[in-house]
Amino acid sequence: MPHPFRLSANISMLFADLPFLQRIDAARAAGFPAVECQFPYATGLAELVDRLTALGLPMNSINTPMGDPTRGEFGFAALTGREDDFRAGFERALIYGSALKVSTIHCMSGVPGAATATSARNTFLQNLRWAAPLARNYDIDLVIEPLNARDRPGYFVARSDDVAGLIAELGESNVKLLFDMYHIQIMEGDLIRRLEKHWSIIGHIQIAGVPLRREPDEGEIAGANMLHELARRGWAGFVGAEYNPRGDTMAGLGWARAWLKS
């Protein structure tokens, strides 16, 4: 019986030794039925659409632009005073997302810095209330990802429970949780019960090993068990393979081959 979900290759991290468009070919050759990426904006949209169409692969998820990482920027959704930057970036993401027919756009929240928690929260809610109806016009869900405080100190939201609270306050049907097992395991653990707790608001799922963010067949997460748990629960979306390969991406796909072929 086919599994209810499919694996998606995050080509921002997998096949990183290849030029960007060639990573799509590599994902197809590896047997992935879909790709996702963090930031597609350095590649022309028409060129990207043509390559995906030629290979018959969907692009299922992208991020909003992060800004300038040399200045510590990692998104703008919760940054008071940067509302124009958020809107410009979101509009660019929506142009790409609608043309690529993605199912989700990850709205990057950013590092609020000296702003008060109340100010950052109000800015975030205001920005997402503006963005959600625009995305809904294209049947796109907006996903909010908690990033662990070790890798991304000061990020606006680090825990899935906090994202759930924001989603409840927003009340927008197409704003959901990005359940990245890597980040959630580091900050909260108890993945299976947390998956159950937040099941109704999950919009996308990603997997990687902990603590090194490599293949899911190493570290403290039982990756195969988590995939079977998702199948048992009937997850019908994609599961993004978003990790830093130990070496050659193709050589490290043993964890996925049985799943991709079943």
C-alpha positions as CSV (number, residue, x, y, z in Angstrom):
1,M,0.0,0.0,0.0
2,P,1.4,3.4,-0.9
3,H,2.4,5.7,2.0
4,P,0.0,8.6,2.5
5,F,2.8,11.2,2.3
6,R,5.8,11.7,0.1
7,L,9.4,12.8,0.8
8,S,10.6,16.2,-0.6
9,A,14.2,17.0,-1.2
10,N,15.2,20.4,0.2
11,I,17.6,21.5,-2.5
12,S,18.9,24.4,-0.5
13,M,20.8,21.8,1.6
14,L,20.8,18.6,-0.4
15,F,23.0,18.2,-3.5
16,A,24.6,21.5,-2.5
17,D,27.8,20.7,-4.6
18,L,25.7,21.2,-7.7
19,P,24.4,24.4,-9.4
20,F,20.9,25.2,-8.1
21,L,18.9,24.0,-11.2
22,Q,20.9,20.9,-11.4
23,R,19.9,20.0,-7.9
24,I,16.4,19.5,-9.2
25,D,17.7,17.0,-11.7
26,A,19.6,15.2,-9.0
27,A,16.5,15.0,-6.7
28,R,14.6,13.5,-9.6
29,A,17.3,11.0,-10.3
30,A,17.3,10.0,-6.6
31,G,13.6,9.3,-6.7
32,F,12.2,12.2,-4.8
33,P,8.7,13.1,-6.0
34,A,9.0,16.7,-5.0
35,V,11.5,19.4,-4.0
36,E,11.4,22.4,-1.7
37,C,13.9,25.2,-1.0
38,Q,14.5,28.0,1.3
39,F,15.3,30.9,-1.0
40,P,14.7,30.5,-4.7
41,Y,15.1,34.2,-5.5
42,A,18.6,34.1,-7.1
43,T,17.1,32.0,-9.9
44,G,14.9,33.4,-12.6
45,L,11.3,32.4,-12.0
46,A,10.6,31.4,-15.7
47,E,13.8,29.3,-15.7
48,L,12.8,27.6,-12.5
49,V,9.3,26.8,-13.6
50,D,10.6,25.4,-16.9
51,R,13.0,23.0,-15.2
52,L,10.4,21.8,-12.7
53,T,7.8,21.3,-15.5
54,A,10.3,19.5,-17.7
55,L,11.1,17.0,-14.9
56,G,7.5,16.7,-13.7
57,L,8.5,17.7,-10.1
58,P,6.5,20.1,-7.9
59,M,8.1,22.7,-5.7
60,N,6.0,22.3,-2.5
61,S,7.5,25.0,-0.2
62,I,9.6,28.1,-0.1
63,N,10.6,30.7,2.5
64,T,10.0,34.5,2.5
65,P,13.3,36.3,1.9
66,M,15.6,36.5,5.0
67,G,17.2,39.9,4.4
68,D,20.9,40.5,4.8
69,P,22.4,37.8,7.0
70,T,25.6,39.8,7.4
71,R,23.5,42.2,9.4
72,G,21.9,39.5,11.5
73,E,18.7,39.6,9.5
74,F,16.6,36.3,9.4
75,G,13.2,37.5,8.3
76,F,11.0,40.4,9.2
77,A,7.5,39.2,10.3
78,A,8.1,40.2,13.9
79,L,10.4,43.2,13.5
80,T,8.7,46.4,14.5
81,G,9.7,49.2,12.1
82,R,10.4,46.8,9.3
83,E,6.8,46.2,8.2
84,D,7.6,47.6,4.7
85,D,10.4,45.1,4.3
86,F,8.2,42.2,5.4
87,R,5.5,43.2,2.9
88,A,7.9,43.6,0.0
89,G,9.5,40.3,0.8
90,F,6.2,38.6,1.2
91,E,4.9,40.0,-2.1
92,R,8.0,38.6,-3.8
93,A,7.5,35.2,-2.2
94,L,3.9,35.2,-3.3
95,I,4.9,35.9,-6.9
96,Y,7.3,32.9,-6.8
97,G,4.9,30.8,-4.8
98,S,1.9,31.3,-7.0
99,A,3.9,30.6,-10.2
100,L,5.5,27.5,-8.7
101,K,2.1,26.4,-7.2
102,V,3.6,25.8,-3.8
103,S,1.4,24.5,-1.0
104,T,3.2,26.4,1.8
105,I,5.3,29.6,2.3
106,H,7.3,29.8,5.5
107,C,7.0,33.3,6.8
108,M,10.3,34.0,8.5
109,S,9.8,35.8,11.8
110,G,13.2,37.4,12.4
111,V,15.3,38.4,15.4
112,P,13.5,41.3,17.2
113,G,16.6,42.3,19.1
114,A,15.9,45.2,21.6
115,A,12.2,45.3,20.8
116,T,9.9,44.3,23.6
117,A,8.1,40.9,23.4
118,T,4.8,42.7,23.2
119,S,5.9,44.9,20.4
120,A,7.3,42.0,18.4
121,R,4.1,39.9,19.0
122,N,1.8,42.7,17.9
123,T,3.9,43.4,14.8
124,F,3.9,39.7,13.9
125,L,0.1,39.4,14.3
126,Q,-0.4,42.5,12.2
127,N,1.8,41.3,9.4
128,L,0.3,37.8,9.3
129,R,-3.3,39.2,9.3
130,W,-2.3,41.2,6.2
131,A,-0.5,38.3,4.5
132,A,-2.9,35.4,5.2
133,P,-5.8,36.6,2.9
134,L,-3.4,37.3,0.1
135,A,-2.0,33.7,0.3
136,R,-5.4,32.3,0.6
137,N,-6.3,33.7,-2.9
138,Y,-3.8,31.1,-4.2
139,D,-4.6,28.2,-1.9
140,I,-1.3,28.7,-0.1
141,D,-0.8,28.0,3.6
142,L,1.5,30.2,5.6
143,V,3.6,28.2,8.0
144,I,5.4,29.5,11.1
145,E,8.5,27.6,12.2
146,P,10.0,27.6,15.7
147,L,13.8,27.7,15.4
148,N,15.9,26.4,18.2
149,A,17.8,28.9,20.4
150,R,21.1,27.2,20.0
151,D,21.3,27.6,16.2
152,R,19.3,30.9,16.0
153,P,19.5,32.8,19.3
154,G,17.0,35.5,19.7
155,Y,14.7,34.3,17.0
156,F,11.1,35.5,17.6
157,V,9.6,32.0,18.3
158,A,11.5,28.9,19.4
159,R,8.8,26.5,20.7
160,S,5.9,24.8,19.0
161,D,3.6,25.6,21.9
162,D,4.3,29.3,21.3
163,V,3.5,29.0,17.6
164,A,0.2,27.3,18.5
165,G,-0.7,30.2,20.7
166,L,0.0,32.7,17.9
167,I,-2.0,30.7,15.4
168,A,-5.0,30.5,17.9
169,E,-4.9,34.3,18.4
170,L,-4.6,35.0,14.6
171,G,-7.6,32.8,13.8
172,E,-6.6,32.6,10.1
173,S,-7.4,29.2,8.6
174,N,-4.3,29.1,6.4
175,V,-1.7,30.0,9.0
176,K,-0.2,26.8,10.4
177,L,2.8,25.2,12.2
178,L,5.9,24.0,10.4
179,F,6.7,20.9,12.5
180,D,10.5,20.6,12.0
181,M,11.6,17.6,14.0
182,Y,15.1,18.9,14.3
183,H,14.2,22.2,16.0
184,I,11.4,20.8,18.1
185,Q,13.5,17.9,19.4
186,I,16.2,20.3,20.6
187,M,13.9,22.7,22.3
188,E,11.0,20.5,23.5
189,G,11.5,16.8,22.7
190,D,8.6,14.3,23.2
191,L,8.1,14.4,19.5
192,I,5.3,11.8,19.1
193,R,3.1,13.3,21.8
194,R,3.9,16.8,20.6
195,L,2.9,15.7,17.1
196,E,-0.4,14.5,18.5
197,K,-1.0,17.7,20.4
198,H,-0.5,20.0,17.4
199,W,-1.7,17.7,14.7
200,S,-4.7,19.8,13.6
201,I,-2.6,22.9,13.0
202,I,0.4,21.4,11.2
203,G,1.0,22.7,7.7
204,H,4.3,21.1,6.8
205,I,6.8,18.7,8.3
206,Q,10.6,18.5,8.0
207,I,13.1,15.9,9.3
208,A,16.8,15.8,10.2
209,G,19.0,14.1,12.7
210,V,19.8,15.7,16.1
211,P,22.2,17.1,17.2
212,L,24.2,17.5,14.0
213,R,21.4,18.1,11.5
214,R,22.6,15.4,9.3
215,E,20.8,12.4,7.8
216,P,17.8,11.2,9.9
217,D,19.4,7.8,10.4
218,E,21.8,9.1,13.0
219,G,21.4,10.9,16.4
220,E,18.7,10.9,19.0
221,I,15.6,11.0,16.8
222,A,14.3,7.6,15.7
223,G,13.7,8.8,12.2
224,A,12.2,5.6,10.8
225,N,9.8,5.5,13.7
226,M,8.7,9.1,13.2
227,L,8.0,8.4,9.5
228,H,5.9,5.4,10.3
229,E,4.1,7.4,12.9
230,L,3.2,10.0,10.3
231,A,2.0,7.3,8.0
232,R,-0.1,5.7,10.8
233,R,-1.7,9.1,11.4
234,G,-2.4,9.6,7.7
235,W,-0.3,12.6,7.0
236,A,-1.1,13.5,3.4
237,G,1.3,16.3,2.8
238,F,5.1,16.2,2.1
239,V,7.9,15.5,4.6
240,G,10.9,17.7,3.8
241,A,14.4,16.2,4.0
242,E,16.1,19.3,5.2
243,Y,19.6,18.4,6.5
244,N,23.3,18.8,5.9
245,P,24.5,15.6,4.3
246,R,27.5,13.8,5.9
247,G,29.2,13.7,2.5
248,D,27.8,13.0,-0.9
249,T,24.0,13.5,-0.8
250,M,23.2,10.4,-2.9
251,A,25.5,8.2,-0.9
252,G,23.7,9.1,2.3
253,L,20.1,8.4,1.1
254,G,20.0,4.9,2.4
255,W,17.5,6.0,5.0
256,A,15.1,7.2,2.3
257,R,15.5,4.6,-0.4
258,A,13.2,2.0,1.1
259,W,10.6,4.7,1.8
260,L,10.8,6.2,-1.7
261,K,10.5,2.8,-3.4
262,S,7.6,1.5,-1.2
